[in-house]
Amino acid sequence: MPRVTIVVLQLSTGYVLRAYTTLLWPVLGFLFLPTTTLAYAWAKNSGGTVEGFRLVVVVLAVLIDLGLIGKGRSCLRGQAPKE
């Protein structure tokens, strides 16, 4: 879903590219870290800098993209119930 959001935002408003100075970072972010790309674009477009609360949001997005948040529940679903 984050990749679809990136495409829609970029085609309709140019929101993502306004946060980056080159095209390389949004393209790499689209491929490898889409949630982080959106969080960084939000942080840059809403405040100009990535500090304080905006930094926390970007760090959480990195953790989500790396699978450190949200993966535990999917692992539990794959296990057989304990008897």
N, CA, C and O atoms as CSV, one atom per row, in Angstrom:
chain,resi,resn,atom,element,x,y,z
A,1,MET,N,N,0.800,-1.205,0.000
A,1,MET,CA,C,0.000,0.000,0.000
A,1,MET,C,C,0.847,1.275,0.000
A,1,MET,O,O,0.456,2.248,-0.644
A,2,PRO,N,N,1.999,1.314,0.700
A,2,PRO,CA,C,2.792,2.541,0.647
A,2,PRO,C,C,3.279,2.878,-0.765
A,2,PRO,O,O,3.394,4.050,-1.121
A,3,ARG,N,N,3.560,1.864,-1.553
A,3,ARG,CA,C,4.019,2.127,-2.927
A,3,ARG,C,C,2.917,2.763,-3.766
A,3,ARG,O,O,3.177,3.668,-4.558
A,4,VAL,N,N,1.701,2.296,-3.592
A,4,VAL,CA,C,0.572,2.887,-4.307
A,4,VAL,C,C,0.399,4.343,-3.869
A,4,VAL,O,O,0.146,5.219,-4.697
A,5,THR,N,N,0.536,4.594,-2.577
A,5,THR,CA,C,0.410,5.950,-2.050
A,5,THR,C,C,1.477,6.869,-2.634
A,5,THR,O,O,1.191,8.014,-2.984
A,6,ILE,N,N,2.710,6.365,-2.739
A,6,ILE,CA,C,3.791,7.165,-3.320
A,6,ILE,C,C,3.453,7.549,-4.754
A,6,ILE,O,O,3.605,8.708,-5.140
A,7,VAL,N,N,3.003,6.597,-5.532
A,7,VAL,CA,C,2.684,6.861,-6.937
A,7,VAL,C,C,1.545,7.862,-7.052
A,7,VAL,O,O,1.626,8.807,-7.836
A,8,VAL,N,N,0.483,7.663,-6.278
A,8,VAL,CA,C,-0.678,8.564,-6.350
A,8,VAL,C,C,-0.289,9.974,-5.916
A,8,VAL,O,O,-0.649,10.944,-6.582
A,9,LEU,N,N,0.436,10.098,-4.819
A,9,LEU,CA,C,0.857,11.427,-4.358
A,9,LEU,C,C,1.749,12.118,-5.377
A,9,LEU,O,O,1.604,13.313,-5.632
A,10,GLN,N,N,2.664,11.365,-5.951
A,10,GLN,CA,C,3.593,11.968,-6.889
A,10,GLN,C,C,2.886,12.403,-8.181
A,10,GLN,O,O,3.143,13.489,-8.699
A,11,LEU,N,N,2.011,11.563,-8.686
A,11,LEU,CA,C,1.324,11.903,-9.930
A,11,LEU,C,C,0.329,13.050,-9.750
A,11,LEU,O,O,0.131,13.850,-10.664
A,12,SER,N,N,-0.291,13.130,-8.581
A,12,SER,CA,C,-1.309,14.155,-8.396
A,12,SER,C,C,-0.758,15.481,-7.863
A,12,SER,O,O,-1.264,16.545,-8.219
A,13,THR,N,N,0.278,15.425,-7.009
A,13,THR,CA,C,0.732,16.664,-6.374
A,13,THR,C,C,2.236,16.922,-6.455
A,13,THR,O,O,2.665,18.060,-6.263
A,14,GLY,N,N,3.034,15.920,-6.727
A,14,GLY,CA,C,4.482,16.097,-6.704
A,14,GLY,C,C,5.034,16.142,-5.290
A,14,GLY,O,O,6.155,16.604,-5.076
A,15,TYR,N,N,4.263,15.670,-4.329
A,15,TYR,CA,C,4.574,15.742,-2.899
A,15,TYR,C,C,5.898,15.068,-2.551
A,15,TYR,O,O,6.691,15.619,-1.786
A,16,VAL,N,N,6.137,13.905,-3.095
A,16,VAL,CA,C,7.322,13.134,-2.716
A,16,VAL,C,C,8.594,13.799,-3.226
A,16,VAL,O,O,9.562,13.922,-2.476
A,17,LEU,N,N,8.613,14.224,-4.467
A,17,LEU,CA,C,9.832,14.820,-5.024
A,17,LEU,C,C,10.173,16.176,-4.406
A,17,LEU,O,O,11.327,16.601,-4.457
A,18,ARG,N,N,9.194,16.856,-3.827
A,18,ARG,CA,C,9.480,18.127,-3.151
A,18,ARG,C,C,10.378,17.920,-1.938
A,18,ARG,O,O,11.101,18.835,-1.544
A,19,ALA,N,N,10.342,16.740,-1.343
A,19,ALA,CA,C,11.125,16.473,-0.134
A,19,ALA,C,C,12.561,16.072,-0.440
A,19,ALA,O,O,13.419,16.130,0.441
A,20,TYR,N,N,12.829,15.669,-1.664
A,20,TYR,CA,C,14.150,15.161,-2.032
A,20,TYR,C,C,14.799,16.082,-3.054
A,20,TYR,O,O,14.117,16.746,-3.835
A,21,THR,N,N,16.142,16.113,-3.034
A,21,THR,CA,C,16.854,16.974,-3.982
A,21,THR,C,C,17.138,16.266,-5.301
A,21,THR,O,O,17.317,16.925,-6.326
A,22,THR,N,N,17.184,14.935,-5.292
A,22,THR,CA,C,17.410,14.178,-6.517
A,22,THR,C,C,16.329,13.121,-6.669
A,22,THR,O,O,15.587,12.842,-5.727
A,23,LEU,N,N,16.244,12.548,-7.828
A,23,LEU,CA,C,15.264,11.494,-8.094
A,23,LEU,C,C,15.727,10.139,-7.561
A,23,LEU,O,O,14.910,9.238,-7.374
A,24,LEU,N,N,17.023,9.987,-7.316
A,24,LEU,CA,C,17.589,8.700,-6.895
A,24,LEU,C,C,16.977,8.200,-5.582
A,24,LEU,O,O,16.574,7.040,-5.496
A,25,TRP,N,N,16.905,9.061,-4.560
A,25,TRP,CA,C,16.434,8.616,-3.243
A,25,TRP,C,C,14.972,8.187,-3.238
A,25,TRP,O,O,14.663,7.159,-2.636
A,26,PRO,N,N,14.062,8.907,-3.869
A,26,PRO,CA,C,12.679,8.412,-3.889
A,26,PRO,C,C,12.525,7.095,-4.656
A,26,PRO,O,O,11.703,6.254,-4.292
A,27,VAL,N,N,13.317,6.918,-5.719
A,27,VAL,CA,C,13.232,5.666,-6.478
A,27,VAL,C,C,13.749,4.511,-5.634
A,27,VAL,O,O,13.118,3.455,-5.579
A,28,LEU,N,N,14.889,4.697,-4.975
A,28,LEU,CA,C,15.415,3.644,-4.092
A,28,LEU,C,C,14.466,3.389,-2.930
A,28,LEU,O,O,14.252,2.241,-2.540
A,29,GLY,N,N,13.903,4.446,-2.381
A,29,GLY,CA,C,12.936,4.300,-1.297
A,29,GLY,C,C,11.689,3.561,-1.743
A,29,GLY,O,O,11.153,2.739,-1.000
A,30,PHE,N,N,11.224,3.846,-2.948
A,30,PHE,CA,C,10.066,3.145,-3.497
A,30,PHE,C,C,10.338,1.647,-3.576
A,30,PHE,O,O,9.454,0.838,-3.290
A,31,LEU,N,N,11.552,1.275,-3.961
A,31,LEU,CA,C,11.894,-0.134,-4.120
A,31,LEU,C,C,12.156,-0.844,-2.797
A,31,LEU,O,O,11.720,-1.980,-2.608
A,32,PHE,N,N,12.866,-0.185,-1.874
A,32,PHE,CA,C,13.355,-0.884,-0.686
A,32,PHE,C,C,12.704,-0.460,0.631
A,32,PHE,O,O,12.489,-1.307,1.498
A,33,LEU,N,N,12.388,0.807,0.806
A,33,LEU,CA,C,11.834,1.312,2.071
A,33,LEU,C,C,10.667,2.272,1.807
A,33,LEU,O,O,10.797,3.471,2.057
A,34,PRO,N,N,9.550,1.778,1.316
A,34,PRO,CA,C,8.470,2.686,0.928
A,34,PRO,C,C,7.828,3.450,2.093
A,34,PRO,O,O,7.486,4.622,1.932
A,35,THR,N,N,7.661,2.832,3.232
A,35,THR,CA,C,7.068,3.529,4.368
A,35,THR,C,C,7.993,4.631,4.866
A,35,THR,O,O,7.538,5.714,5.234
A,36,THR,N,N,9.282,4.352,4.875
A,36,THR,CA,C,10.262,5.360,5.276
A,36,THR,C,C,10.275,6.525,4.294
A,36,THR,O,O,10.397,7.680,4.703
A,37,THR,N,N,10.152,6.236,3.017
A,37,THR,CA,C,10.116,7.283,2.004
A,37,THR,C,C,8.938,8.221,2.239
A,37,THR,O,O,9.082,9.441,2.156
A,38,LEU,N,N,7.784,7.654,2.531
A,38,LEU,CA,C,6.606,8.481,2.813
A,38,LEU,C,C,6.774,9.281,4.103
A,38,LEU,O,O,6.408,10.455,4.161
A,39,ALA,N,N,7.323,8.648,5.131
A,39,ALA,CA,C,7.505,9.345,6.407
A,39,ALA,C,C,8.492,10.501,6.259
A,39,ALA,O,O,8.273,11.578,6.813
A,40,TYR,N,N,9.564,10.285,5.522
A,40,TYR,CA,C,10.550,11.340,5.311
A,40,TYR,C,C,9.944,12.484,4.494
A,40,TYR,O,O,10.170,13.656,4.795
A,41,ALA,N,N,9.180,12.138,3.464
A,41,ALA,CA,C,8.531,13.172,2.653
A,41,ALA,C,C,7.563,13.988,3.504
A,41,ALA,O,O,7.497,15.211,3.374
A,42,TRP,N,N,6.821,13.320,4.365
A,42,TRP,CA,C,5.914,14.037,5.267
A,42,TRP,C,C,6.692,14.966,6.193
A,42,TRP,O,O,6.317,16.124,6.378
A,43,ALA,N,N,7.783,14.452,6.778
A,43,ALA,CA,C,8.573,15.251,7.715
A,43,ALA,C,C,9.154,16.491,7.030
A,43,ALA,O,O,9.098,17.590,7.582
A,44,LYS,N,N,9.701,16.316,5.849
A,44,LYS,CA,C,10.308,17.443,5.133
A,44,LYS,C,C,9.252,18.447,4.664
A,44,LYS,O,O,9.470,19.656,4.744
A,45,ASN,N,N,8.131,17.962,4.186
A,45,ASN,CA,C,7.097,18.860,3.668
A,45,ASN,C,C,6.305,19.556,4.776
A,45,ASN,O,O,5.758,20.636,4.555
A,46,SER,N,N,6.238,18.954,5.956
A,46,SER,CA,C,5.449,19.566,7.020
A,46,SER,C,C,6.260,20.505,7.903
A,46,SER,O,O,5.709,21.441,8.483
A,47,GLY,N,N,7.561,20.262,8.009
A,47,GLY,CA,C,8.323,21.120,8.897
A,47,GLY,C,C,9.653,21.576,8.361
A,47,GLY,O,O,10.291,22.448,8.951
A,48,GLY,N,N,10.082,21.012,7.267
A,48,GLY,CA,C,11.358,21.405,6.679
A,48,GLY,C,C,12.559,20.672,7.230
A,48,GLY,O,O,13.577,20.549,6.549
A,49,THR,N,N,12.456,20.179,8.464
A,49,THR,CA,C,13.555,19.426,9.057
A,49,THR,C,C,13.024,18.136,9.661
A,49,THR,O,O,11.833,18.000,9.944
A,50,VAL,N,N,13.933,17.202,9.848
A,50,VAL,CA,C,13.561,15.924,10.463
A,50,VAL,C,C,14.126,15.936,11.874
A,50,VAL,O,O,15.209,15.412,12.135
A,51,GLU,N,N,13.366,16.546,12.780
A,51,GLU,CA,C,13.773,16.657,14.178
A,51,GLU,C,C,12.585,16.355,15.070
A,51,GLU,O,O,11.433,16.459,14.648
A,52,GLY,N,N,12.875,15.982,16.304
A,52,GLY,CA,C,11.839,15.773,17.309
A,52,GLY,C,C,10.856,14.686,16.926
A,52,GLY,O,O,11.241,13.561,16.605
A,53,PHE,N,N,9.573,15.042,16.967
A,53,PHE,CA,C,8.513,14.077,16.677
A,53,PHE,C,C,8.617,13.530,15.256
A,53,PHE,O,O,8.353,12.351,15.019
A,54,ARG,N,N,9.000,14.382,14.320
A,54,ARG,CA,C,9.131,13.932,12.929
A,54,ARG,C,C,10.223,12.873,12.810
A,54,ARG,O,O,10.080,11.928,12.034
A,55,LEU,N,N,11.298,13.015,13.558
A,55,LEU,CA,C,12.365,12.008,13.557
A,55,LEU,C,C,11.856,10.693,14.125
A,55,LEU,O,O,12.189,9.627,13.607
A,56,VAL,N,N,11.058,10.754,15.177
A,56,VAL,CA,C,10.477,9.535,15.761
A,56,VAL,C,C,9.620,8.814,14.728
A,56,VAL,O,O,9.681,7.589,14.621
A,57,VAL,N,N,8.825,9.558,13.968
A,57,VAL,CA,C,7.971,8.956,12.938
A,57,VAL,C,C,8.826,8.287,11.864
A,57,VAL,O,O,8.496,7.188,11.417
A,58,VAL,N,N,9.912,8.925,11.445
A,58,VAL,CA,C,10.786,8.343,10.417
A,58,VAL,C,C,11.460,7.082,10.950
A,58,VAL,O,O,11.569,6.095,10.223
A,59,VAL,N,N,11.912,7.092,12.194
A,59,VAL,CA,C,12.547,5.902,12.780
A,59,VAL,C,C,11.540,4.755,12.879
A,59,VAL,O,O,11.878,3.609,12.584
A,60,LEU,N,N,10.320,5.052,13.289
A,60,LEU,CA,C,9.281,4.010,13.329
A,60,LEU,C,C,9.009,3.445,11.937
A,60,LEU,O,O,8.783,2.245,11.784
A,61,ALA,N,N,9.032,4.299,10.935
A,61,ALA,CA,C,8.822,3.842,9.559
A,61,ALA,C,C,9.950,2.919,9.121
A,61,ALA,O,O,9.704,1.924,8.438
A,62,VAL,N,N,11.183,3.235,9.504
A,62,VAL,CA,C,12.310,2.349,9.178
A,62,VAL,C,C,12.104,0.986,9.833
A,62,VAL,O,O,12.320,-0.047,9.199
A,63,LEU,N,N,11.692,0.979,11.089
A,63,LEU,CA,C,11.464,-0.289,11.789
A,63,LEU,C,C,10.348,-1.095,11.141
A,63,LEU,O,O,10.432,-2.321,11.058
A,64,ILE,N,N,9.305,-0.416,10.683
A,64,ILE,CA,C,8.214,-1.111,9.984
A,64,ILE,C,C,8.726,-1.710,8.678
A,64,ILE,O,O,8.438,-2.864,8.363
A,65,ASP,N,N,9.489,-0.918,7.919
A,65,ASP,CA,C,10.015,-1.416,6.642
A,65,ASP,C,C,10.958,-2.598,6.829
A,65,ASP,O,O,10.984,-3.509,6.002
A,66,LEU,N,N,11.723,-2.588,7.901
A,66,LEU,CA,C,12.657,-3.688,8.149
A,66,LEU,C,C,11.971,-4.906,8.750
A,66,LEU,O,O,12.587,-5.962,8.890
A,67,GLY,N,N,10.706,-4.764,9.102
A,67,GLY,CA,C,9.956,-5.899,9.630
A,67,GLY,C,C,10.125,-6.113,11.113
A,67,GLY,O,O,9.735,-7.159,11.631
A,68,LEU,N,N,10.694,-5.151,11.809
A,68,LEU,CA,C,10.887,-5.297,13.246
A,68,LEU,C,C,9.623,-4.981,14.027
A,68,LEU,O,O,9.483,-5.388,15.181
A,69,ILE,N,N,8.704,-4.256,13.403
A,69,ILE,CA,C,7.411,-3.958,14.021
A,69,ILE,C,C,6.338,-4.589,13.145
A,69,ILE,O,O,6.313,-4.378,11.933
A,70,GLY,N,N,5.451,-5.365,13.763
A,70,GLY,CA,C,4.354,-5.956,13.027
A,70,GLY,C,C,4.603,-7.382,12.574
A,70,GLY,O,O,3.669,-8.063,12.150
A,71,LYS,N,N,5.834,-7.848,12.653
A,71,LYS,CA,C,6.130,-9.197,12.196
A,71,LYS,C,C,5.798,-10.239,13.255
A,71,LYS,O,O,5.493,-11.383,12.918
A,72,GLY,N,N,5.850,-9.871,14.500
A,72,GLY,CA,C,5.607,-10.820,15.572
A,72,GLY,C,C,4.249,-11.478,15.489
A,72,GLY,O,O,4.121,-12.678,15.734
A,73,ARG,N,N,3.245,-10.715,15.152
A,73,ARG,CA,C,1.894,-11.257,15.057
A,73,ARG,C,C,1.783,-12.254,13.911
A,73,ARG,O,O,1.104,-13.271,14.049
A,74,SER,N,N,2.442,-11.981,12.772
A,74,SER,CA,C,2.379,-12.922,11.648
A,74,SER,C,C,3.136,-14.199,11.971
A,74,SER,O,O,2.769,-15.267,11.481
A,75,CYS,N,N,4.169,-14.117,12.774
A,75,CYS,CA,C,4.892,-15.323,13.186
A,75,CYS,C,C,4.022,-16.181,14.089
A,75,CYS,O,O,4.039,-17.408,13.994
A,76,LEU,N,N,3.262,-15.536,14.963
A,76,LEU,CA,C,2.399,-16.284,15.871
A,76,LEU,C,C,1.282,-16.995,15.120
A,76,LEU,O,O,0.873,-18.087,15.513
A,77,ARG,N,N,0.789,-16.396,14.057
A,77,ARG,CA,C,-0.290,-17.021,13.286
A,77,ARG,C,C,0.171,-18.315,12.614
A,77,ARG,O,O,-0.622,-19.237,12.420
A,78,GLY,N,N,1.433,-18.377,12.266
A,78,GLY,CA,C,1.952,-19.554,11.565
A,78,GLY,C,C,2.238,-20.740,12.485
A,78,GLY,O,O,2.467,-21.851,12.006
A,79,GLN,N,N,2.228,-20.522,13.775
A,79,GLN,CA,C,2.527,-21.599,14.730
A,79,GLN,C,C,1.265,-22.396,15.044
A,79,GLN,O,O,0.150,-21.874,15.060
A,80,ALA,N,N,1.492,-23.674,15.291
A,80,ALA,CA,C,0.394,-24.536,15.702
A,80,ALA,C,C,0.034,-24.218,17.159
A,80,ALA,O,O,0.920,-23.887,17.946
A,81,PRO,N,N,-1.229,-24.312,17.525
A,81,PRO,CA,C,-1.615,-24.036,18.910
A,81,PRO,C,C,-0.972,-25.019,19.864
A,81,PRO,O,O,-0.814,-26.197,19.547
A,82,LYS,N,N,-0.599,-24.525,21.044
A,82,LYS,CA,C,0.021,-25.379,22.069
A,82,LYS,C,C,-1.064,-26.211,22.746
A,82,LYS,O,O,-2.172,-25.738,22.998
A,83,GLU,N,N,-0.715,-27.451,23.030
A,83,GLU,CA,C,-1.698,-28.342,23.689
A,83,GLU,C,C,-1.439,-28.439,25.146
A,83,GLU,O,O,-2.161,-29.139,25.856
